[in-house]
């Protein structure tokens, strides 16, 4: 059962509504559907997308904020499953055949964890390829990311994209890159940089002929290392625990020179410094 409120149709049955389609001379345009009940299945689904379990269960995530929405519409419209807007939002950007849902103001505020104006995009979560240590490595830096903080994950993805890394491999300890905090930190680069996934950090392997570096205060100064050539890896430790003992002996250790009295840097900041120092030559990245 439905009723019409203004220019929107409201679903009263608790089921996801079918979307009336307006046929014009151009592409089909899906008419927005109004939702006012917290019991609506879509609201419950959207509310579950603020953690990694909900994203894995439903296979979708939310993107919000004017810049992220703009970049998703431009770069990955194929991943957009629906547009979610507040009832007072009159301009709802979306590909013409994508479902559009309009939420009562209280509902939209509860879903909009980004806290930014404008609509949200419900996007399909891509299945990340598995990292295969025996497969050929791409030239440049393969960055292994074991960070459990979503902002650190998003931050290193953004730095890797900006500074010419070849790919980012997320270990099992890493936060989901499609969490809201990770997406904000990555600023849209999550849709352009090759991402892969692998198992736990202690089980990580790589070919014997590949050099993999880590960051260690007792290592050789970054100033004294030459920029690695060809394919190489960068494996920072986890926030807090660092690296498992079984990996340490296989890594080349680099240290970032710092002023006395400063013990360490934020994980994402430290990675960014190394990537900048070893960035591809100007004009090539």
C-alpha positions in Angstrom: 0.0 0.0 0.0 1.2 3.5 -0.8 0.1 7.1 -0.4 1.3 10.1 -2.3 2.9 13.0 -0.4 3.8 16.0 -2.6 5.8 14.6 -5.6 6.8 11.4 -3.8 5.2 8.0 -3.2 5.5 6.6 0.3 5.8 2.9 1.0 3.6 1.9 3.9 3.9 -1.9 3.6 7.4 -2.2 5.1 8.6 -3.7 1.8 11.0 -2.0 -0.6 8.8 -0.2 -3.1 8.8 -0.8 -6.8 9.9 2.3 -8.6 7.6 4.0 -11.1 9.4 4.8 -14.2 8.8 8.0 -16.2 9.3 7.3 -19.9 10.6 10.3 -21.9 12.3 10.7 -25.2 15.7 10.1 -23.5 16.6 7.5 -20.9 14.1 6.2 -18.4 13.9 8.2 -15.2 13.0 6.5 -11.9 10.5 8.5 -9.8 11.7 9.1 -6.2 10.0 7.1 -3.4 9.4 8.6 0.0 10.2 6.7 3.2 9.0 7.9 6.6 9.1 4.7 8.7 12.1 3.5 10.7 10.7 0.0 10.2 11.3 0.1 6.5 13.8 -2.6 5.4 15.9 -0.1 3.6 16.3 2.0 6.7 17.5 -1.0 8.7 19.9 -1.9 5.9 21.3 1.6 5.7 21.8 1.7 9.5 23.9 -1.4 9.4 26.4 0.1 7.0 28.4 2.0 9.6 30.5 -1.1 10.4 32.4 -3.6 8.4 30.1 -6.5 9.2 27.1 -4.7 7.8 29.0 -3.8 4.6 30.1 -7.4 4.2 26.6 -8.8 4.8 24.8 -6.5 2.4 27.6 -6.1 -0.2 27.0 -2.3 -0.3 28.3 0.8 1.4 27.4 4.5 1.7 29.3 7.4 0.2 28.5 11.0 1.2 29.7 14.6 1.0 29.5 16.8 -2.1 33.0 15.9 -3.3 32.7 12.2 -2.9 29.3 12.1 -4.5 30.5 14.2 -7.4 33.5 11.9 -7.9 31.5 8.7 -7.7 29.0 10.0 -10.2 31.8 10.9 -12.5 34.2 7.9 -12.1 32.1 5.0 -10.9 28.4 5.4 -11.8 28.4 1.6 -12.5 28.7 1.0 -8.7 25.8 3.2 -7.7 22.7 1.1 -6.6 20.6 3.9 -5.2 20.6 7.6 -4.2 19.4 8.5 -0.7 18.2 12.1 -0.1 16.4 14.1 2.5 12.9 15.3 1.8 14.0 18.9 1.6 16.7 18.2 -1.1 15.3 19.2 -4.4 18.3 18.5 -6.6 19.0 14.7 -6.5 21.9 13.9 -8.9 21.8 10.3 -10.2 22.0 8.3 -13.4 18.4 8.2 -14.8 17.8 4.5 -14.2 19.1 4.4 -10.6 16.4 4.2 -7.8 16.1 7.3 -5.7 14.8 7.2 -2.1 13.7 10.3 -0.3 13.8 10.0 3.5 12.0 12.1 6.1 14.4 14.6 7.7 14.8 12.6 11.0 15.5 9.4 9.2 18.1 11.0 6.8 19.9 12.6 9.7 20.2 9.3 11.5 21.7 7.6 8.3 24.0 10.4 7.2 27.0 9.5 9.3 29.1 11.7 6.9 27.5 14.8 8.4 27.8 16.6 5.1 25.1 18.2 3.1 23.6 16.6 0.0 22.5 13.1 -0.9 24.1 9.8 -0.1 25.0 7.1 -2.6 24.4 3.5 -1.9 27.3 1.8 -3.7 28.1 -1.8 -4.5 31.1 -3.1 -2.7 33.6 -4.5 -5.2 35.2 -7.9 -4.4 38.9 -7.2 -4.0 41.2 -9.7 -5.7 43.3 -11.9 -3.5 47.0 -11.1 -3.3 49.1 -13.8 -4.9 52.7 -13.6 -3.9 53.8 -15.8 -6.8 52.1 -13.6 -9.4 54.2 -11.0 -11.2 54.5 -7.7 -9.2 53.7 -4.4 -10.9 56.6 -2.0 -11.1 56.8 0.5 -8.2 55.6 0.1 -4.7 53.3 -2.6 -3.4 52.1 -1.1 -0.1 50.9 -3.6 2.5 48.4 -2.0 4.8 47.7 -3.7 8.2 46.1 -0.7 9.9 43.0 -1.2 12.0 42.1 2.5 12.1 39.8 3.4 9.1 41.3 6.9 8.9 44.8 5.4 8.5 43.6 3.0 5.9 42.0 5.8 3.9 45.0 8.0 4.5 47.5 5.5 3.1 45.3 4.8 0.1 45.1 8.5 -0.7 48.9 8.9 -0.3 49.6 5.8 -2.4 47.4 7.2 -5.2 48.9 10.7 -5.0 52.5 9.5 -4.8 52.5 6.9 -7.5 52.4 3.5 -5.6 51.4 0.6 -7.8 48.8 -0.9 -5.5 47.7 -1.3 -1.9 47.3 -4.8 -0.3 45.1 -4.9 2.7 45.9 -7.5 5.3 43.2 -9.2 7.4 43.9 -6.8 10.3 43.1 -3.8 8.1 39.9 -1.8 8.5 37.4 -1.9 5.7 38.3 0.7 3.1 34.6 1.4 2.5 33.8 2.5 6.0 32.7 6.2 6.2 35.8 7.3 8.0 38.1 5.5 5.5 36.2 6.9 2.5 36.5 10.5 3.9 40.2 10.1 4.4 40.8 8.5 1.0 38.8 11.3 -0.7 37.7 9.2 -3.7 41.0 7.6 -4.4 39.6 4.2 -3.3 37.9 4.0 -6.7 41.0 4.5 -8.8 44.0 2.8 -7.1 44.3 -1.0 -7.5 43.4 -2.7 -4.2 43.9 -6.3 -3.1 43.4 -8.3 0.1 45.4 -11.0 1.9 45.4 -13.0 5.1 46.8 -12.2 8.5 50.0 -10.2 8.7 52.0 -13.1 10.3 51.2 -15.3 7.3 52.3 -12.8 4.7 54.8 -14.0 2.1 56.5 -12.6 -0.9 59.0 -13.8 -3.5 62.6 -14.1 -2.4 63.8 -11.8 -5.2 61.6 -8.9 -4.0 62.8 -6.4 -1.5 60.3 -5.4 1.1 61.0 -2.5 3.4 59.6 -1.5 6.8 59.9 1.5 9.1 61.9 1.1 12.2 63.5 3.7 14.5 66.7 1.6 14.6 66.9 1.2 10.9 69.1 2.9 8.3 68.2 6.5 7.8 65.8 7.2 4.9 68.2 9.8 3.7 70.8 7.1 3.1 68.6 4.8 1.0 68.5 5.0 -2.8 65.1 5.0 -4.3 64.3 1.3 -5.0 64.1 0.3 -8.7 61.5 -1.9 -10.3 59.0 -3.7 -8.1 59.4 -3.5 -4.3 57.2 -3.7 -1.2 56.6 -1.4 1.8 55.3 -3.1 4.9 54.6 -0.8 7.9 53.7 -2.4 11.2 50.3 -2.2 12.9 49.4 0.7 15.1 50.7 -0.4 18.5 51.7 -4.1 18.0 54.1 -3.4 15.1 55.3 -6.4 13.1 55.3 -10.1 14.0 58.7 -11.4 14.9 58.7 -13.9 12.0 58.7 -11.1 9.5 61.3 -8.8 10.9 64.4 -10.7 9.7 63.2 -10.6 6.1 62.7 -6.9 5.9 65.0 -4.0 5.1 64.5 -1.4 7.8 64.4 2.4 7.1 64.2 5.1 9.7 62.6 8.5 9.2 65.0 11.2 10.7 63.2 13.2 13.4 64.0 15.8 16.0 65.0 14.6 19.4 62.2 14.0 21.8 59.8 12.8 19.2 59.4 9.0 19.4 57.2 8.2 16.4 54.8 9.5 13.8 51.3 8.6 12.9 51.3 5.5 10.8 49.7 7.0 7.7 52.0 10.1 8.0 55.1 7.9 8.2 54.0 5.9 5.1 53.4 9.1 3.2 56.9 10.4 3.9 58.5 7.2 2.6 56.2 7.2 -0.5 57.1 10.9 -1.2 60.8 10.2 -0.7 60.7 7.3 -3.1 58.1 8.7 -5.5 58.5 8.1 -9.2 60.6 10.6 -11.0 58.8 13.9 -11.7 56.7 13.8 -14.9 56.2 10.0 -14.6 53.7 9.8 -11.8 
